[in-house]
């Protein structure tokens, strides 16, 4: 299963703020229909345990009649079965739609989040949980961080942003395939949302993978840094050897002052040693900057020979 599926299966087990959660879930996956001038409701879900939860919650709180249709996929289709929960026109359905914030006192359809669900933290948490169950997804934390809510209407997306802001979370909105998407790409924001909606097991997994990813990135940075330094050391050593070989061919190393001759011979014996390592091989030892000073003097002599060769 995907990481999103793991999160959703974990959330299905939570039973708090059921009406707010149900409102968000149906807002994401439900369609209000008019049948013989009366309201009907169709809820489309892709998880069996979620369909059972929605069914039992509606029956327990509102005692409405629900027809369930399971659309079986073909054998070669890897997608999950689709569960349709259909609430035909019946007594109590209008009150159900009103309680969930889908219609007002005049039976006009509302496309925003009911104000009541902003009033308490438990309602806000439950609404976010339902929104994620109905239209949310989160990337596997081993890859790039990304969590989103896919909304049918812009007003709902902006209300969702407002609800998230009550938890000091600042999301962004974009459009894709006619959907309004509220999304987050920051690790801290995503873990905060998982904690708010109650996905504690998924949160722990994400934190563990974040630690591993951070360690890997740190190791890669160090390896890249050390590789770059090694490349610089080798390039500098080859240039120094060229200078020394030029001086040896044109004037002989005996022409150099003792300190320069000493470091030149050491460089020839240890072509890939760092300046620090060369300094430690001398008696007495000298610092890296001291070796570098001698190499610059050798280079100056080699450059003088090159300039004379051009004349």
N, C-alpha and C positions, 0 to 999 in steps of 0.2 A: 504493500500500500504506500501511497505518497505521504509526505509529512502532513499535508493538509488533511488527508483522511484520518490520520492518527489523531490530530488535534480535534477534529469533529467528533470522532467516536468517543474521545475523552469527555467532551462537552455534553454529549447526549445524556450522560449519567447525572448531571447536575440538576437539581430540582429546587430552584430559588427564583422568585420573581417570574413565575410561569406566564402570567398574562403579558407582561412586557416582552419577554422572550418570544412568545407565540406571535405577538403583533409584528415584531421585526422579521421573524422567519416567514410569516405569510406575506408581509410587505415585499419581501425579496422573491418569493416563489409562488405567490398566490395570484389568482385572477378573479375579480368580482364580475359576475355575469348577471344579465337580466333575463329571467325566464317567466313568461306570462305576467310581466310587469312587477315581478318580485325578484328580490336578490337571491343569487346562488353564488357559491364559492367553489373554485377548483384550486387545489394545492398540489403542486408537482414536486416530488422529491426523488432523490437518487440513492438514498441510504435506507435500508430496511429498518434499522434500529431507530432512526430519526422518525420515519413514518409511523412506527408503533408508538413512539413517545407523543407525537402530535395527536394521534388518534386517541390515546388514553387520556391526554390532558383535556381535550375538547369534551370527551365523554364525561370525565370526572367533574369538571367545573360547570359545563353548560348543558350536558346531557342531550346533545344534538345527535341526529341520525347522520351517519357518514357512510358513504359507499366507497369501497377501496377497489381500485382497478390496478393490477400489476401488468405492466407491459414487458413481456419476456423478450430478451434480445436473441438474435440469431446465434447459432453455435460459434460462428467465426467472429462475432462482435465481442470484443473484450470489455466494452463498457458495461456498467452496472445496470440492473433492471431499473425501470422507472415506475414509481408508485404515485398514482393519482388518487387523492382524497377529495371526493366530491360531496359537498353539502348542498342538497337540493333545497328549494324554497320550503320553509317550514316555520312553525311557531318558535320564536326565540332566536332565530338567525339574525334578525335586525338588531336585537339587543346585543348579541355576540359581536357583530360588526361595529356597533357603537362603543362597546367596552374596549375593543382593541384599537379604536381611533380611526376606523375606516370610513365612517359616515357620521354626520352631525345630527342634531335634533330634528332637522328637516329632511333627513334621509339623503342629503347631498354628499357625494363621495369626496373624501379628503385625501390629499396626496402628501401630507406632511406627518411628522412624528407627533403624536398626541402629547400635549404639554405636561400631562400627569407623569409621563415617563421621564421627565427631566427633574422631577421634584425630589426624588430620593436616590441615594447612591446605589442601593440594591436594584432599583428599577433601571438606572443607567447601565449598570453592569449587565443585567439580564438582557436589556435591549441590544447592547453590543454583542453579547453572546449569540442571540438569535440572528442578528445581522450577519455574523460570521458563519453560523450554521447554514444560513440561506444563500449568502452570496459572497462569502469570504474565501480567501486562499492565502497561503504563506509558503514561501520557498523553503526547500530543504536547507537548513542552516549550514550545511557543508559547502554550499555555493554562495551566490550573492544574496544579500538580505533584501527581502521584499514581502510586504503584506498588503493586501488590498480588500476593499469591499466594492462589489459591482452593483450599482443602483440603476433602476429603470428610469428614474426621474431626477433632474438636477436639484429640485427642491428637497428631495429626500437626501441626496448626497450632501447638500449644504447643512441640513439639519443634523446629519451624522457627524459632520465636521464640528458643529456647535456642541454636540454631545461629547465628542472626543476632547474638545477644548476644556470641558469641565474637569477633565483629568490632566490638564496641562500638556496635552498632546496636540501638535500642529501638523495636520496632514495636508496633502495636496490633492487637487482634483484634475483629472484629465478625461478625455473622451476616447472610447475605443469600441468599434462595432456597435455604435448607437447606445452604448452604456456610459454612464457617468461613474468614474472610478475614483474612489478615495484611497490613497495609497501612502505607504511609509517605506523608506529605504534605510532607516537608521536602526542599528542593532538595539540601542537603548529603548527607543520608542516601541519596537516590535515586542521586546521582552516585557515591557510595561503593559501592553495590550493583552498579551497572553496571560499575564498575572491577573489583570482586571477581569477577564472573562472566565477565569478559573482553570485554564489549561496548564496546571502546575507540572504535570509529568513532561509535557512538551517543552515547557520553559526550562526544566532541568536539563533535558537533552540538548536544547539550544545553547545553554550556558556551557555545557561540557564541550560541545563542538566548537564553540567560540574560543575556548581556552586552547584547544588543539590547533585551531586555525591560526590563532595569534602566535603560538609557539613556532609553527611552520613558517609563518611570514617573517618572524624574527630570525630564524635560522637562515632563511633564504637571503634576507638583507645582509646578514653577516657574511655568508658565503660570497655573495656578489661583491661586497666591500673588499673582502680579502682577495678575491680573484682580480679585481681591478688594481689593487695594490701590487699584487704579484706581477701583473702585466706591466705596470709602471717600472717595477724593479728590474725585470728582465730587459725591457727596452732601454733603460738607463745603463744597465751593465753592458749591453752590446755596443752602445755608443762609446762607453768608456774604453772597451777593448779595442775598438777601431782607432781611438785616439792613441792608445798605448802602442798598438802595432805600427801606426804611422811614425810615431817618434822613434820606435826601435828600428824601423827600416831606414829612416832618414838620418838619424843622429846617434842611435844606440841608447839604451836605457842608462848606460854609465854616464851620459851627459846630464842626467837629471840630478838635482839635489838629493841627498840621502833620503829625506822624508818622502819625497815624491817617488823615488825609485823603489822604496820599500813598499809603498801602497800599490804601485803599478805591478810589481811582482806578485803581490798577494791577490790582486784582481785576476791576473792570468791563472793563478793556481785555483782560484775559487770564482769562476765566471758567473755563477748564479747567486752568490751570497749577497745579502743586503748590506747597506752601508754600516748599519749597526753591528752586523756580524763581522765585517771586515775590521772594524775598530776594536772588537774584542779579541781578534787574532794577533793584534800588535802587542809588542812589549816595549814600553808600558802601553796599556790600553788607552785608546782615545775615544771620544764621543762620536756620535753619528755626524754631528755638525762639523767636527774636526776632520773626519774622512771626506765629507762633502767639500770642505774648503780645499783639501789637497786635490780632489778630482777636478775642481774648477780650475785650479792652476795648471793641471795636466791638459785640460781642454784648451786653455788659453795658448799653451805652447803648441798644441796640435793645430789650432786655428792659424797661428802665425806661419807654420810650415805650409799650410794649405794656401794662404795668401801669397807667400813667396813663389809657390808653384804656379800661380796664375800669371806671374810676371814674365 
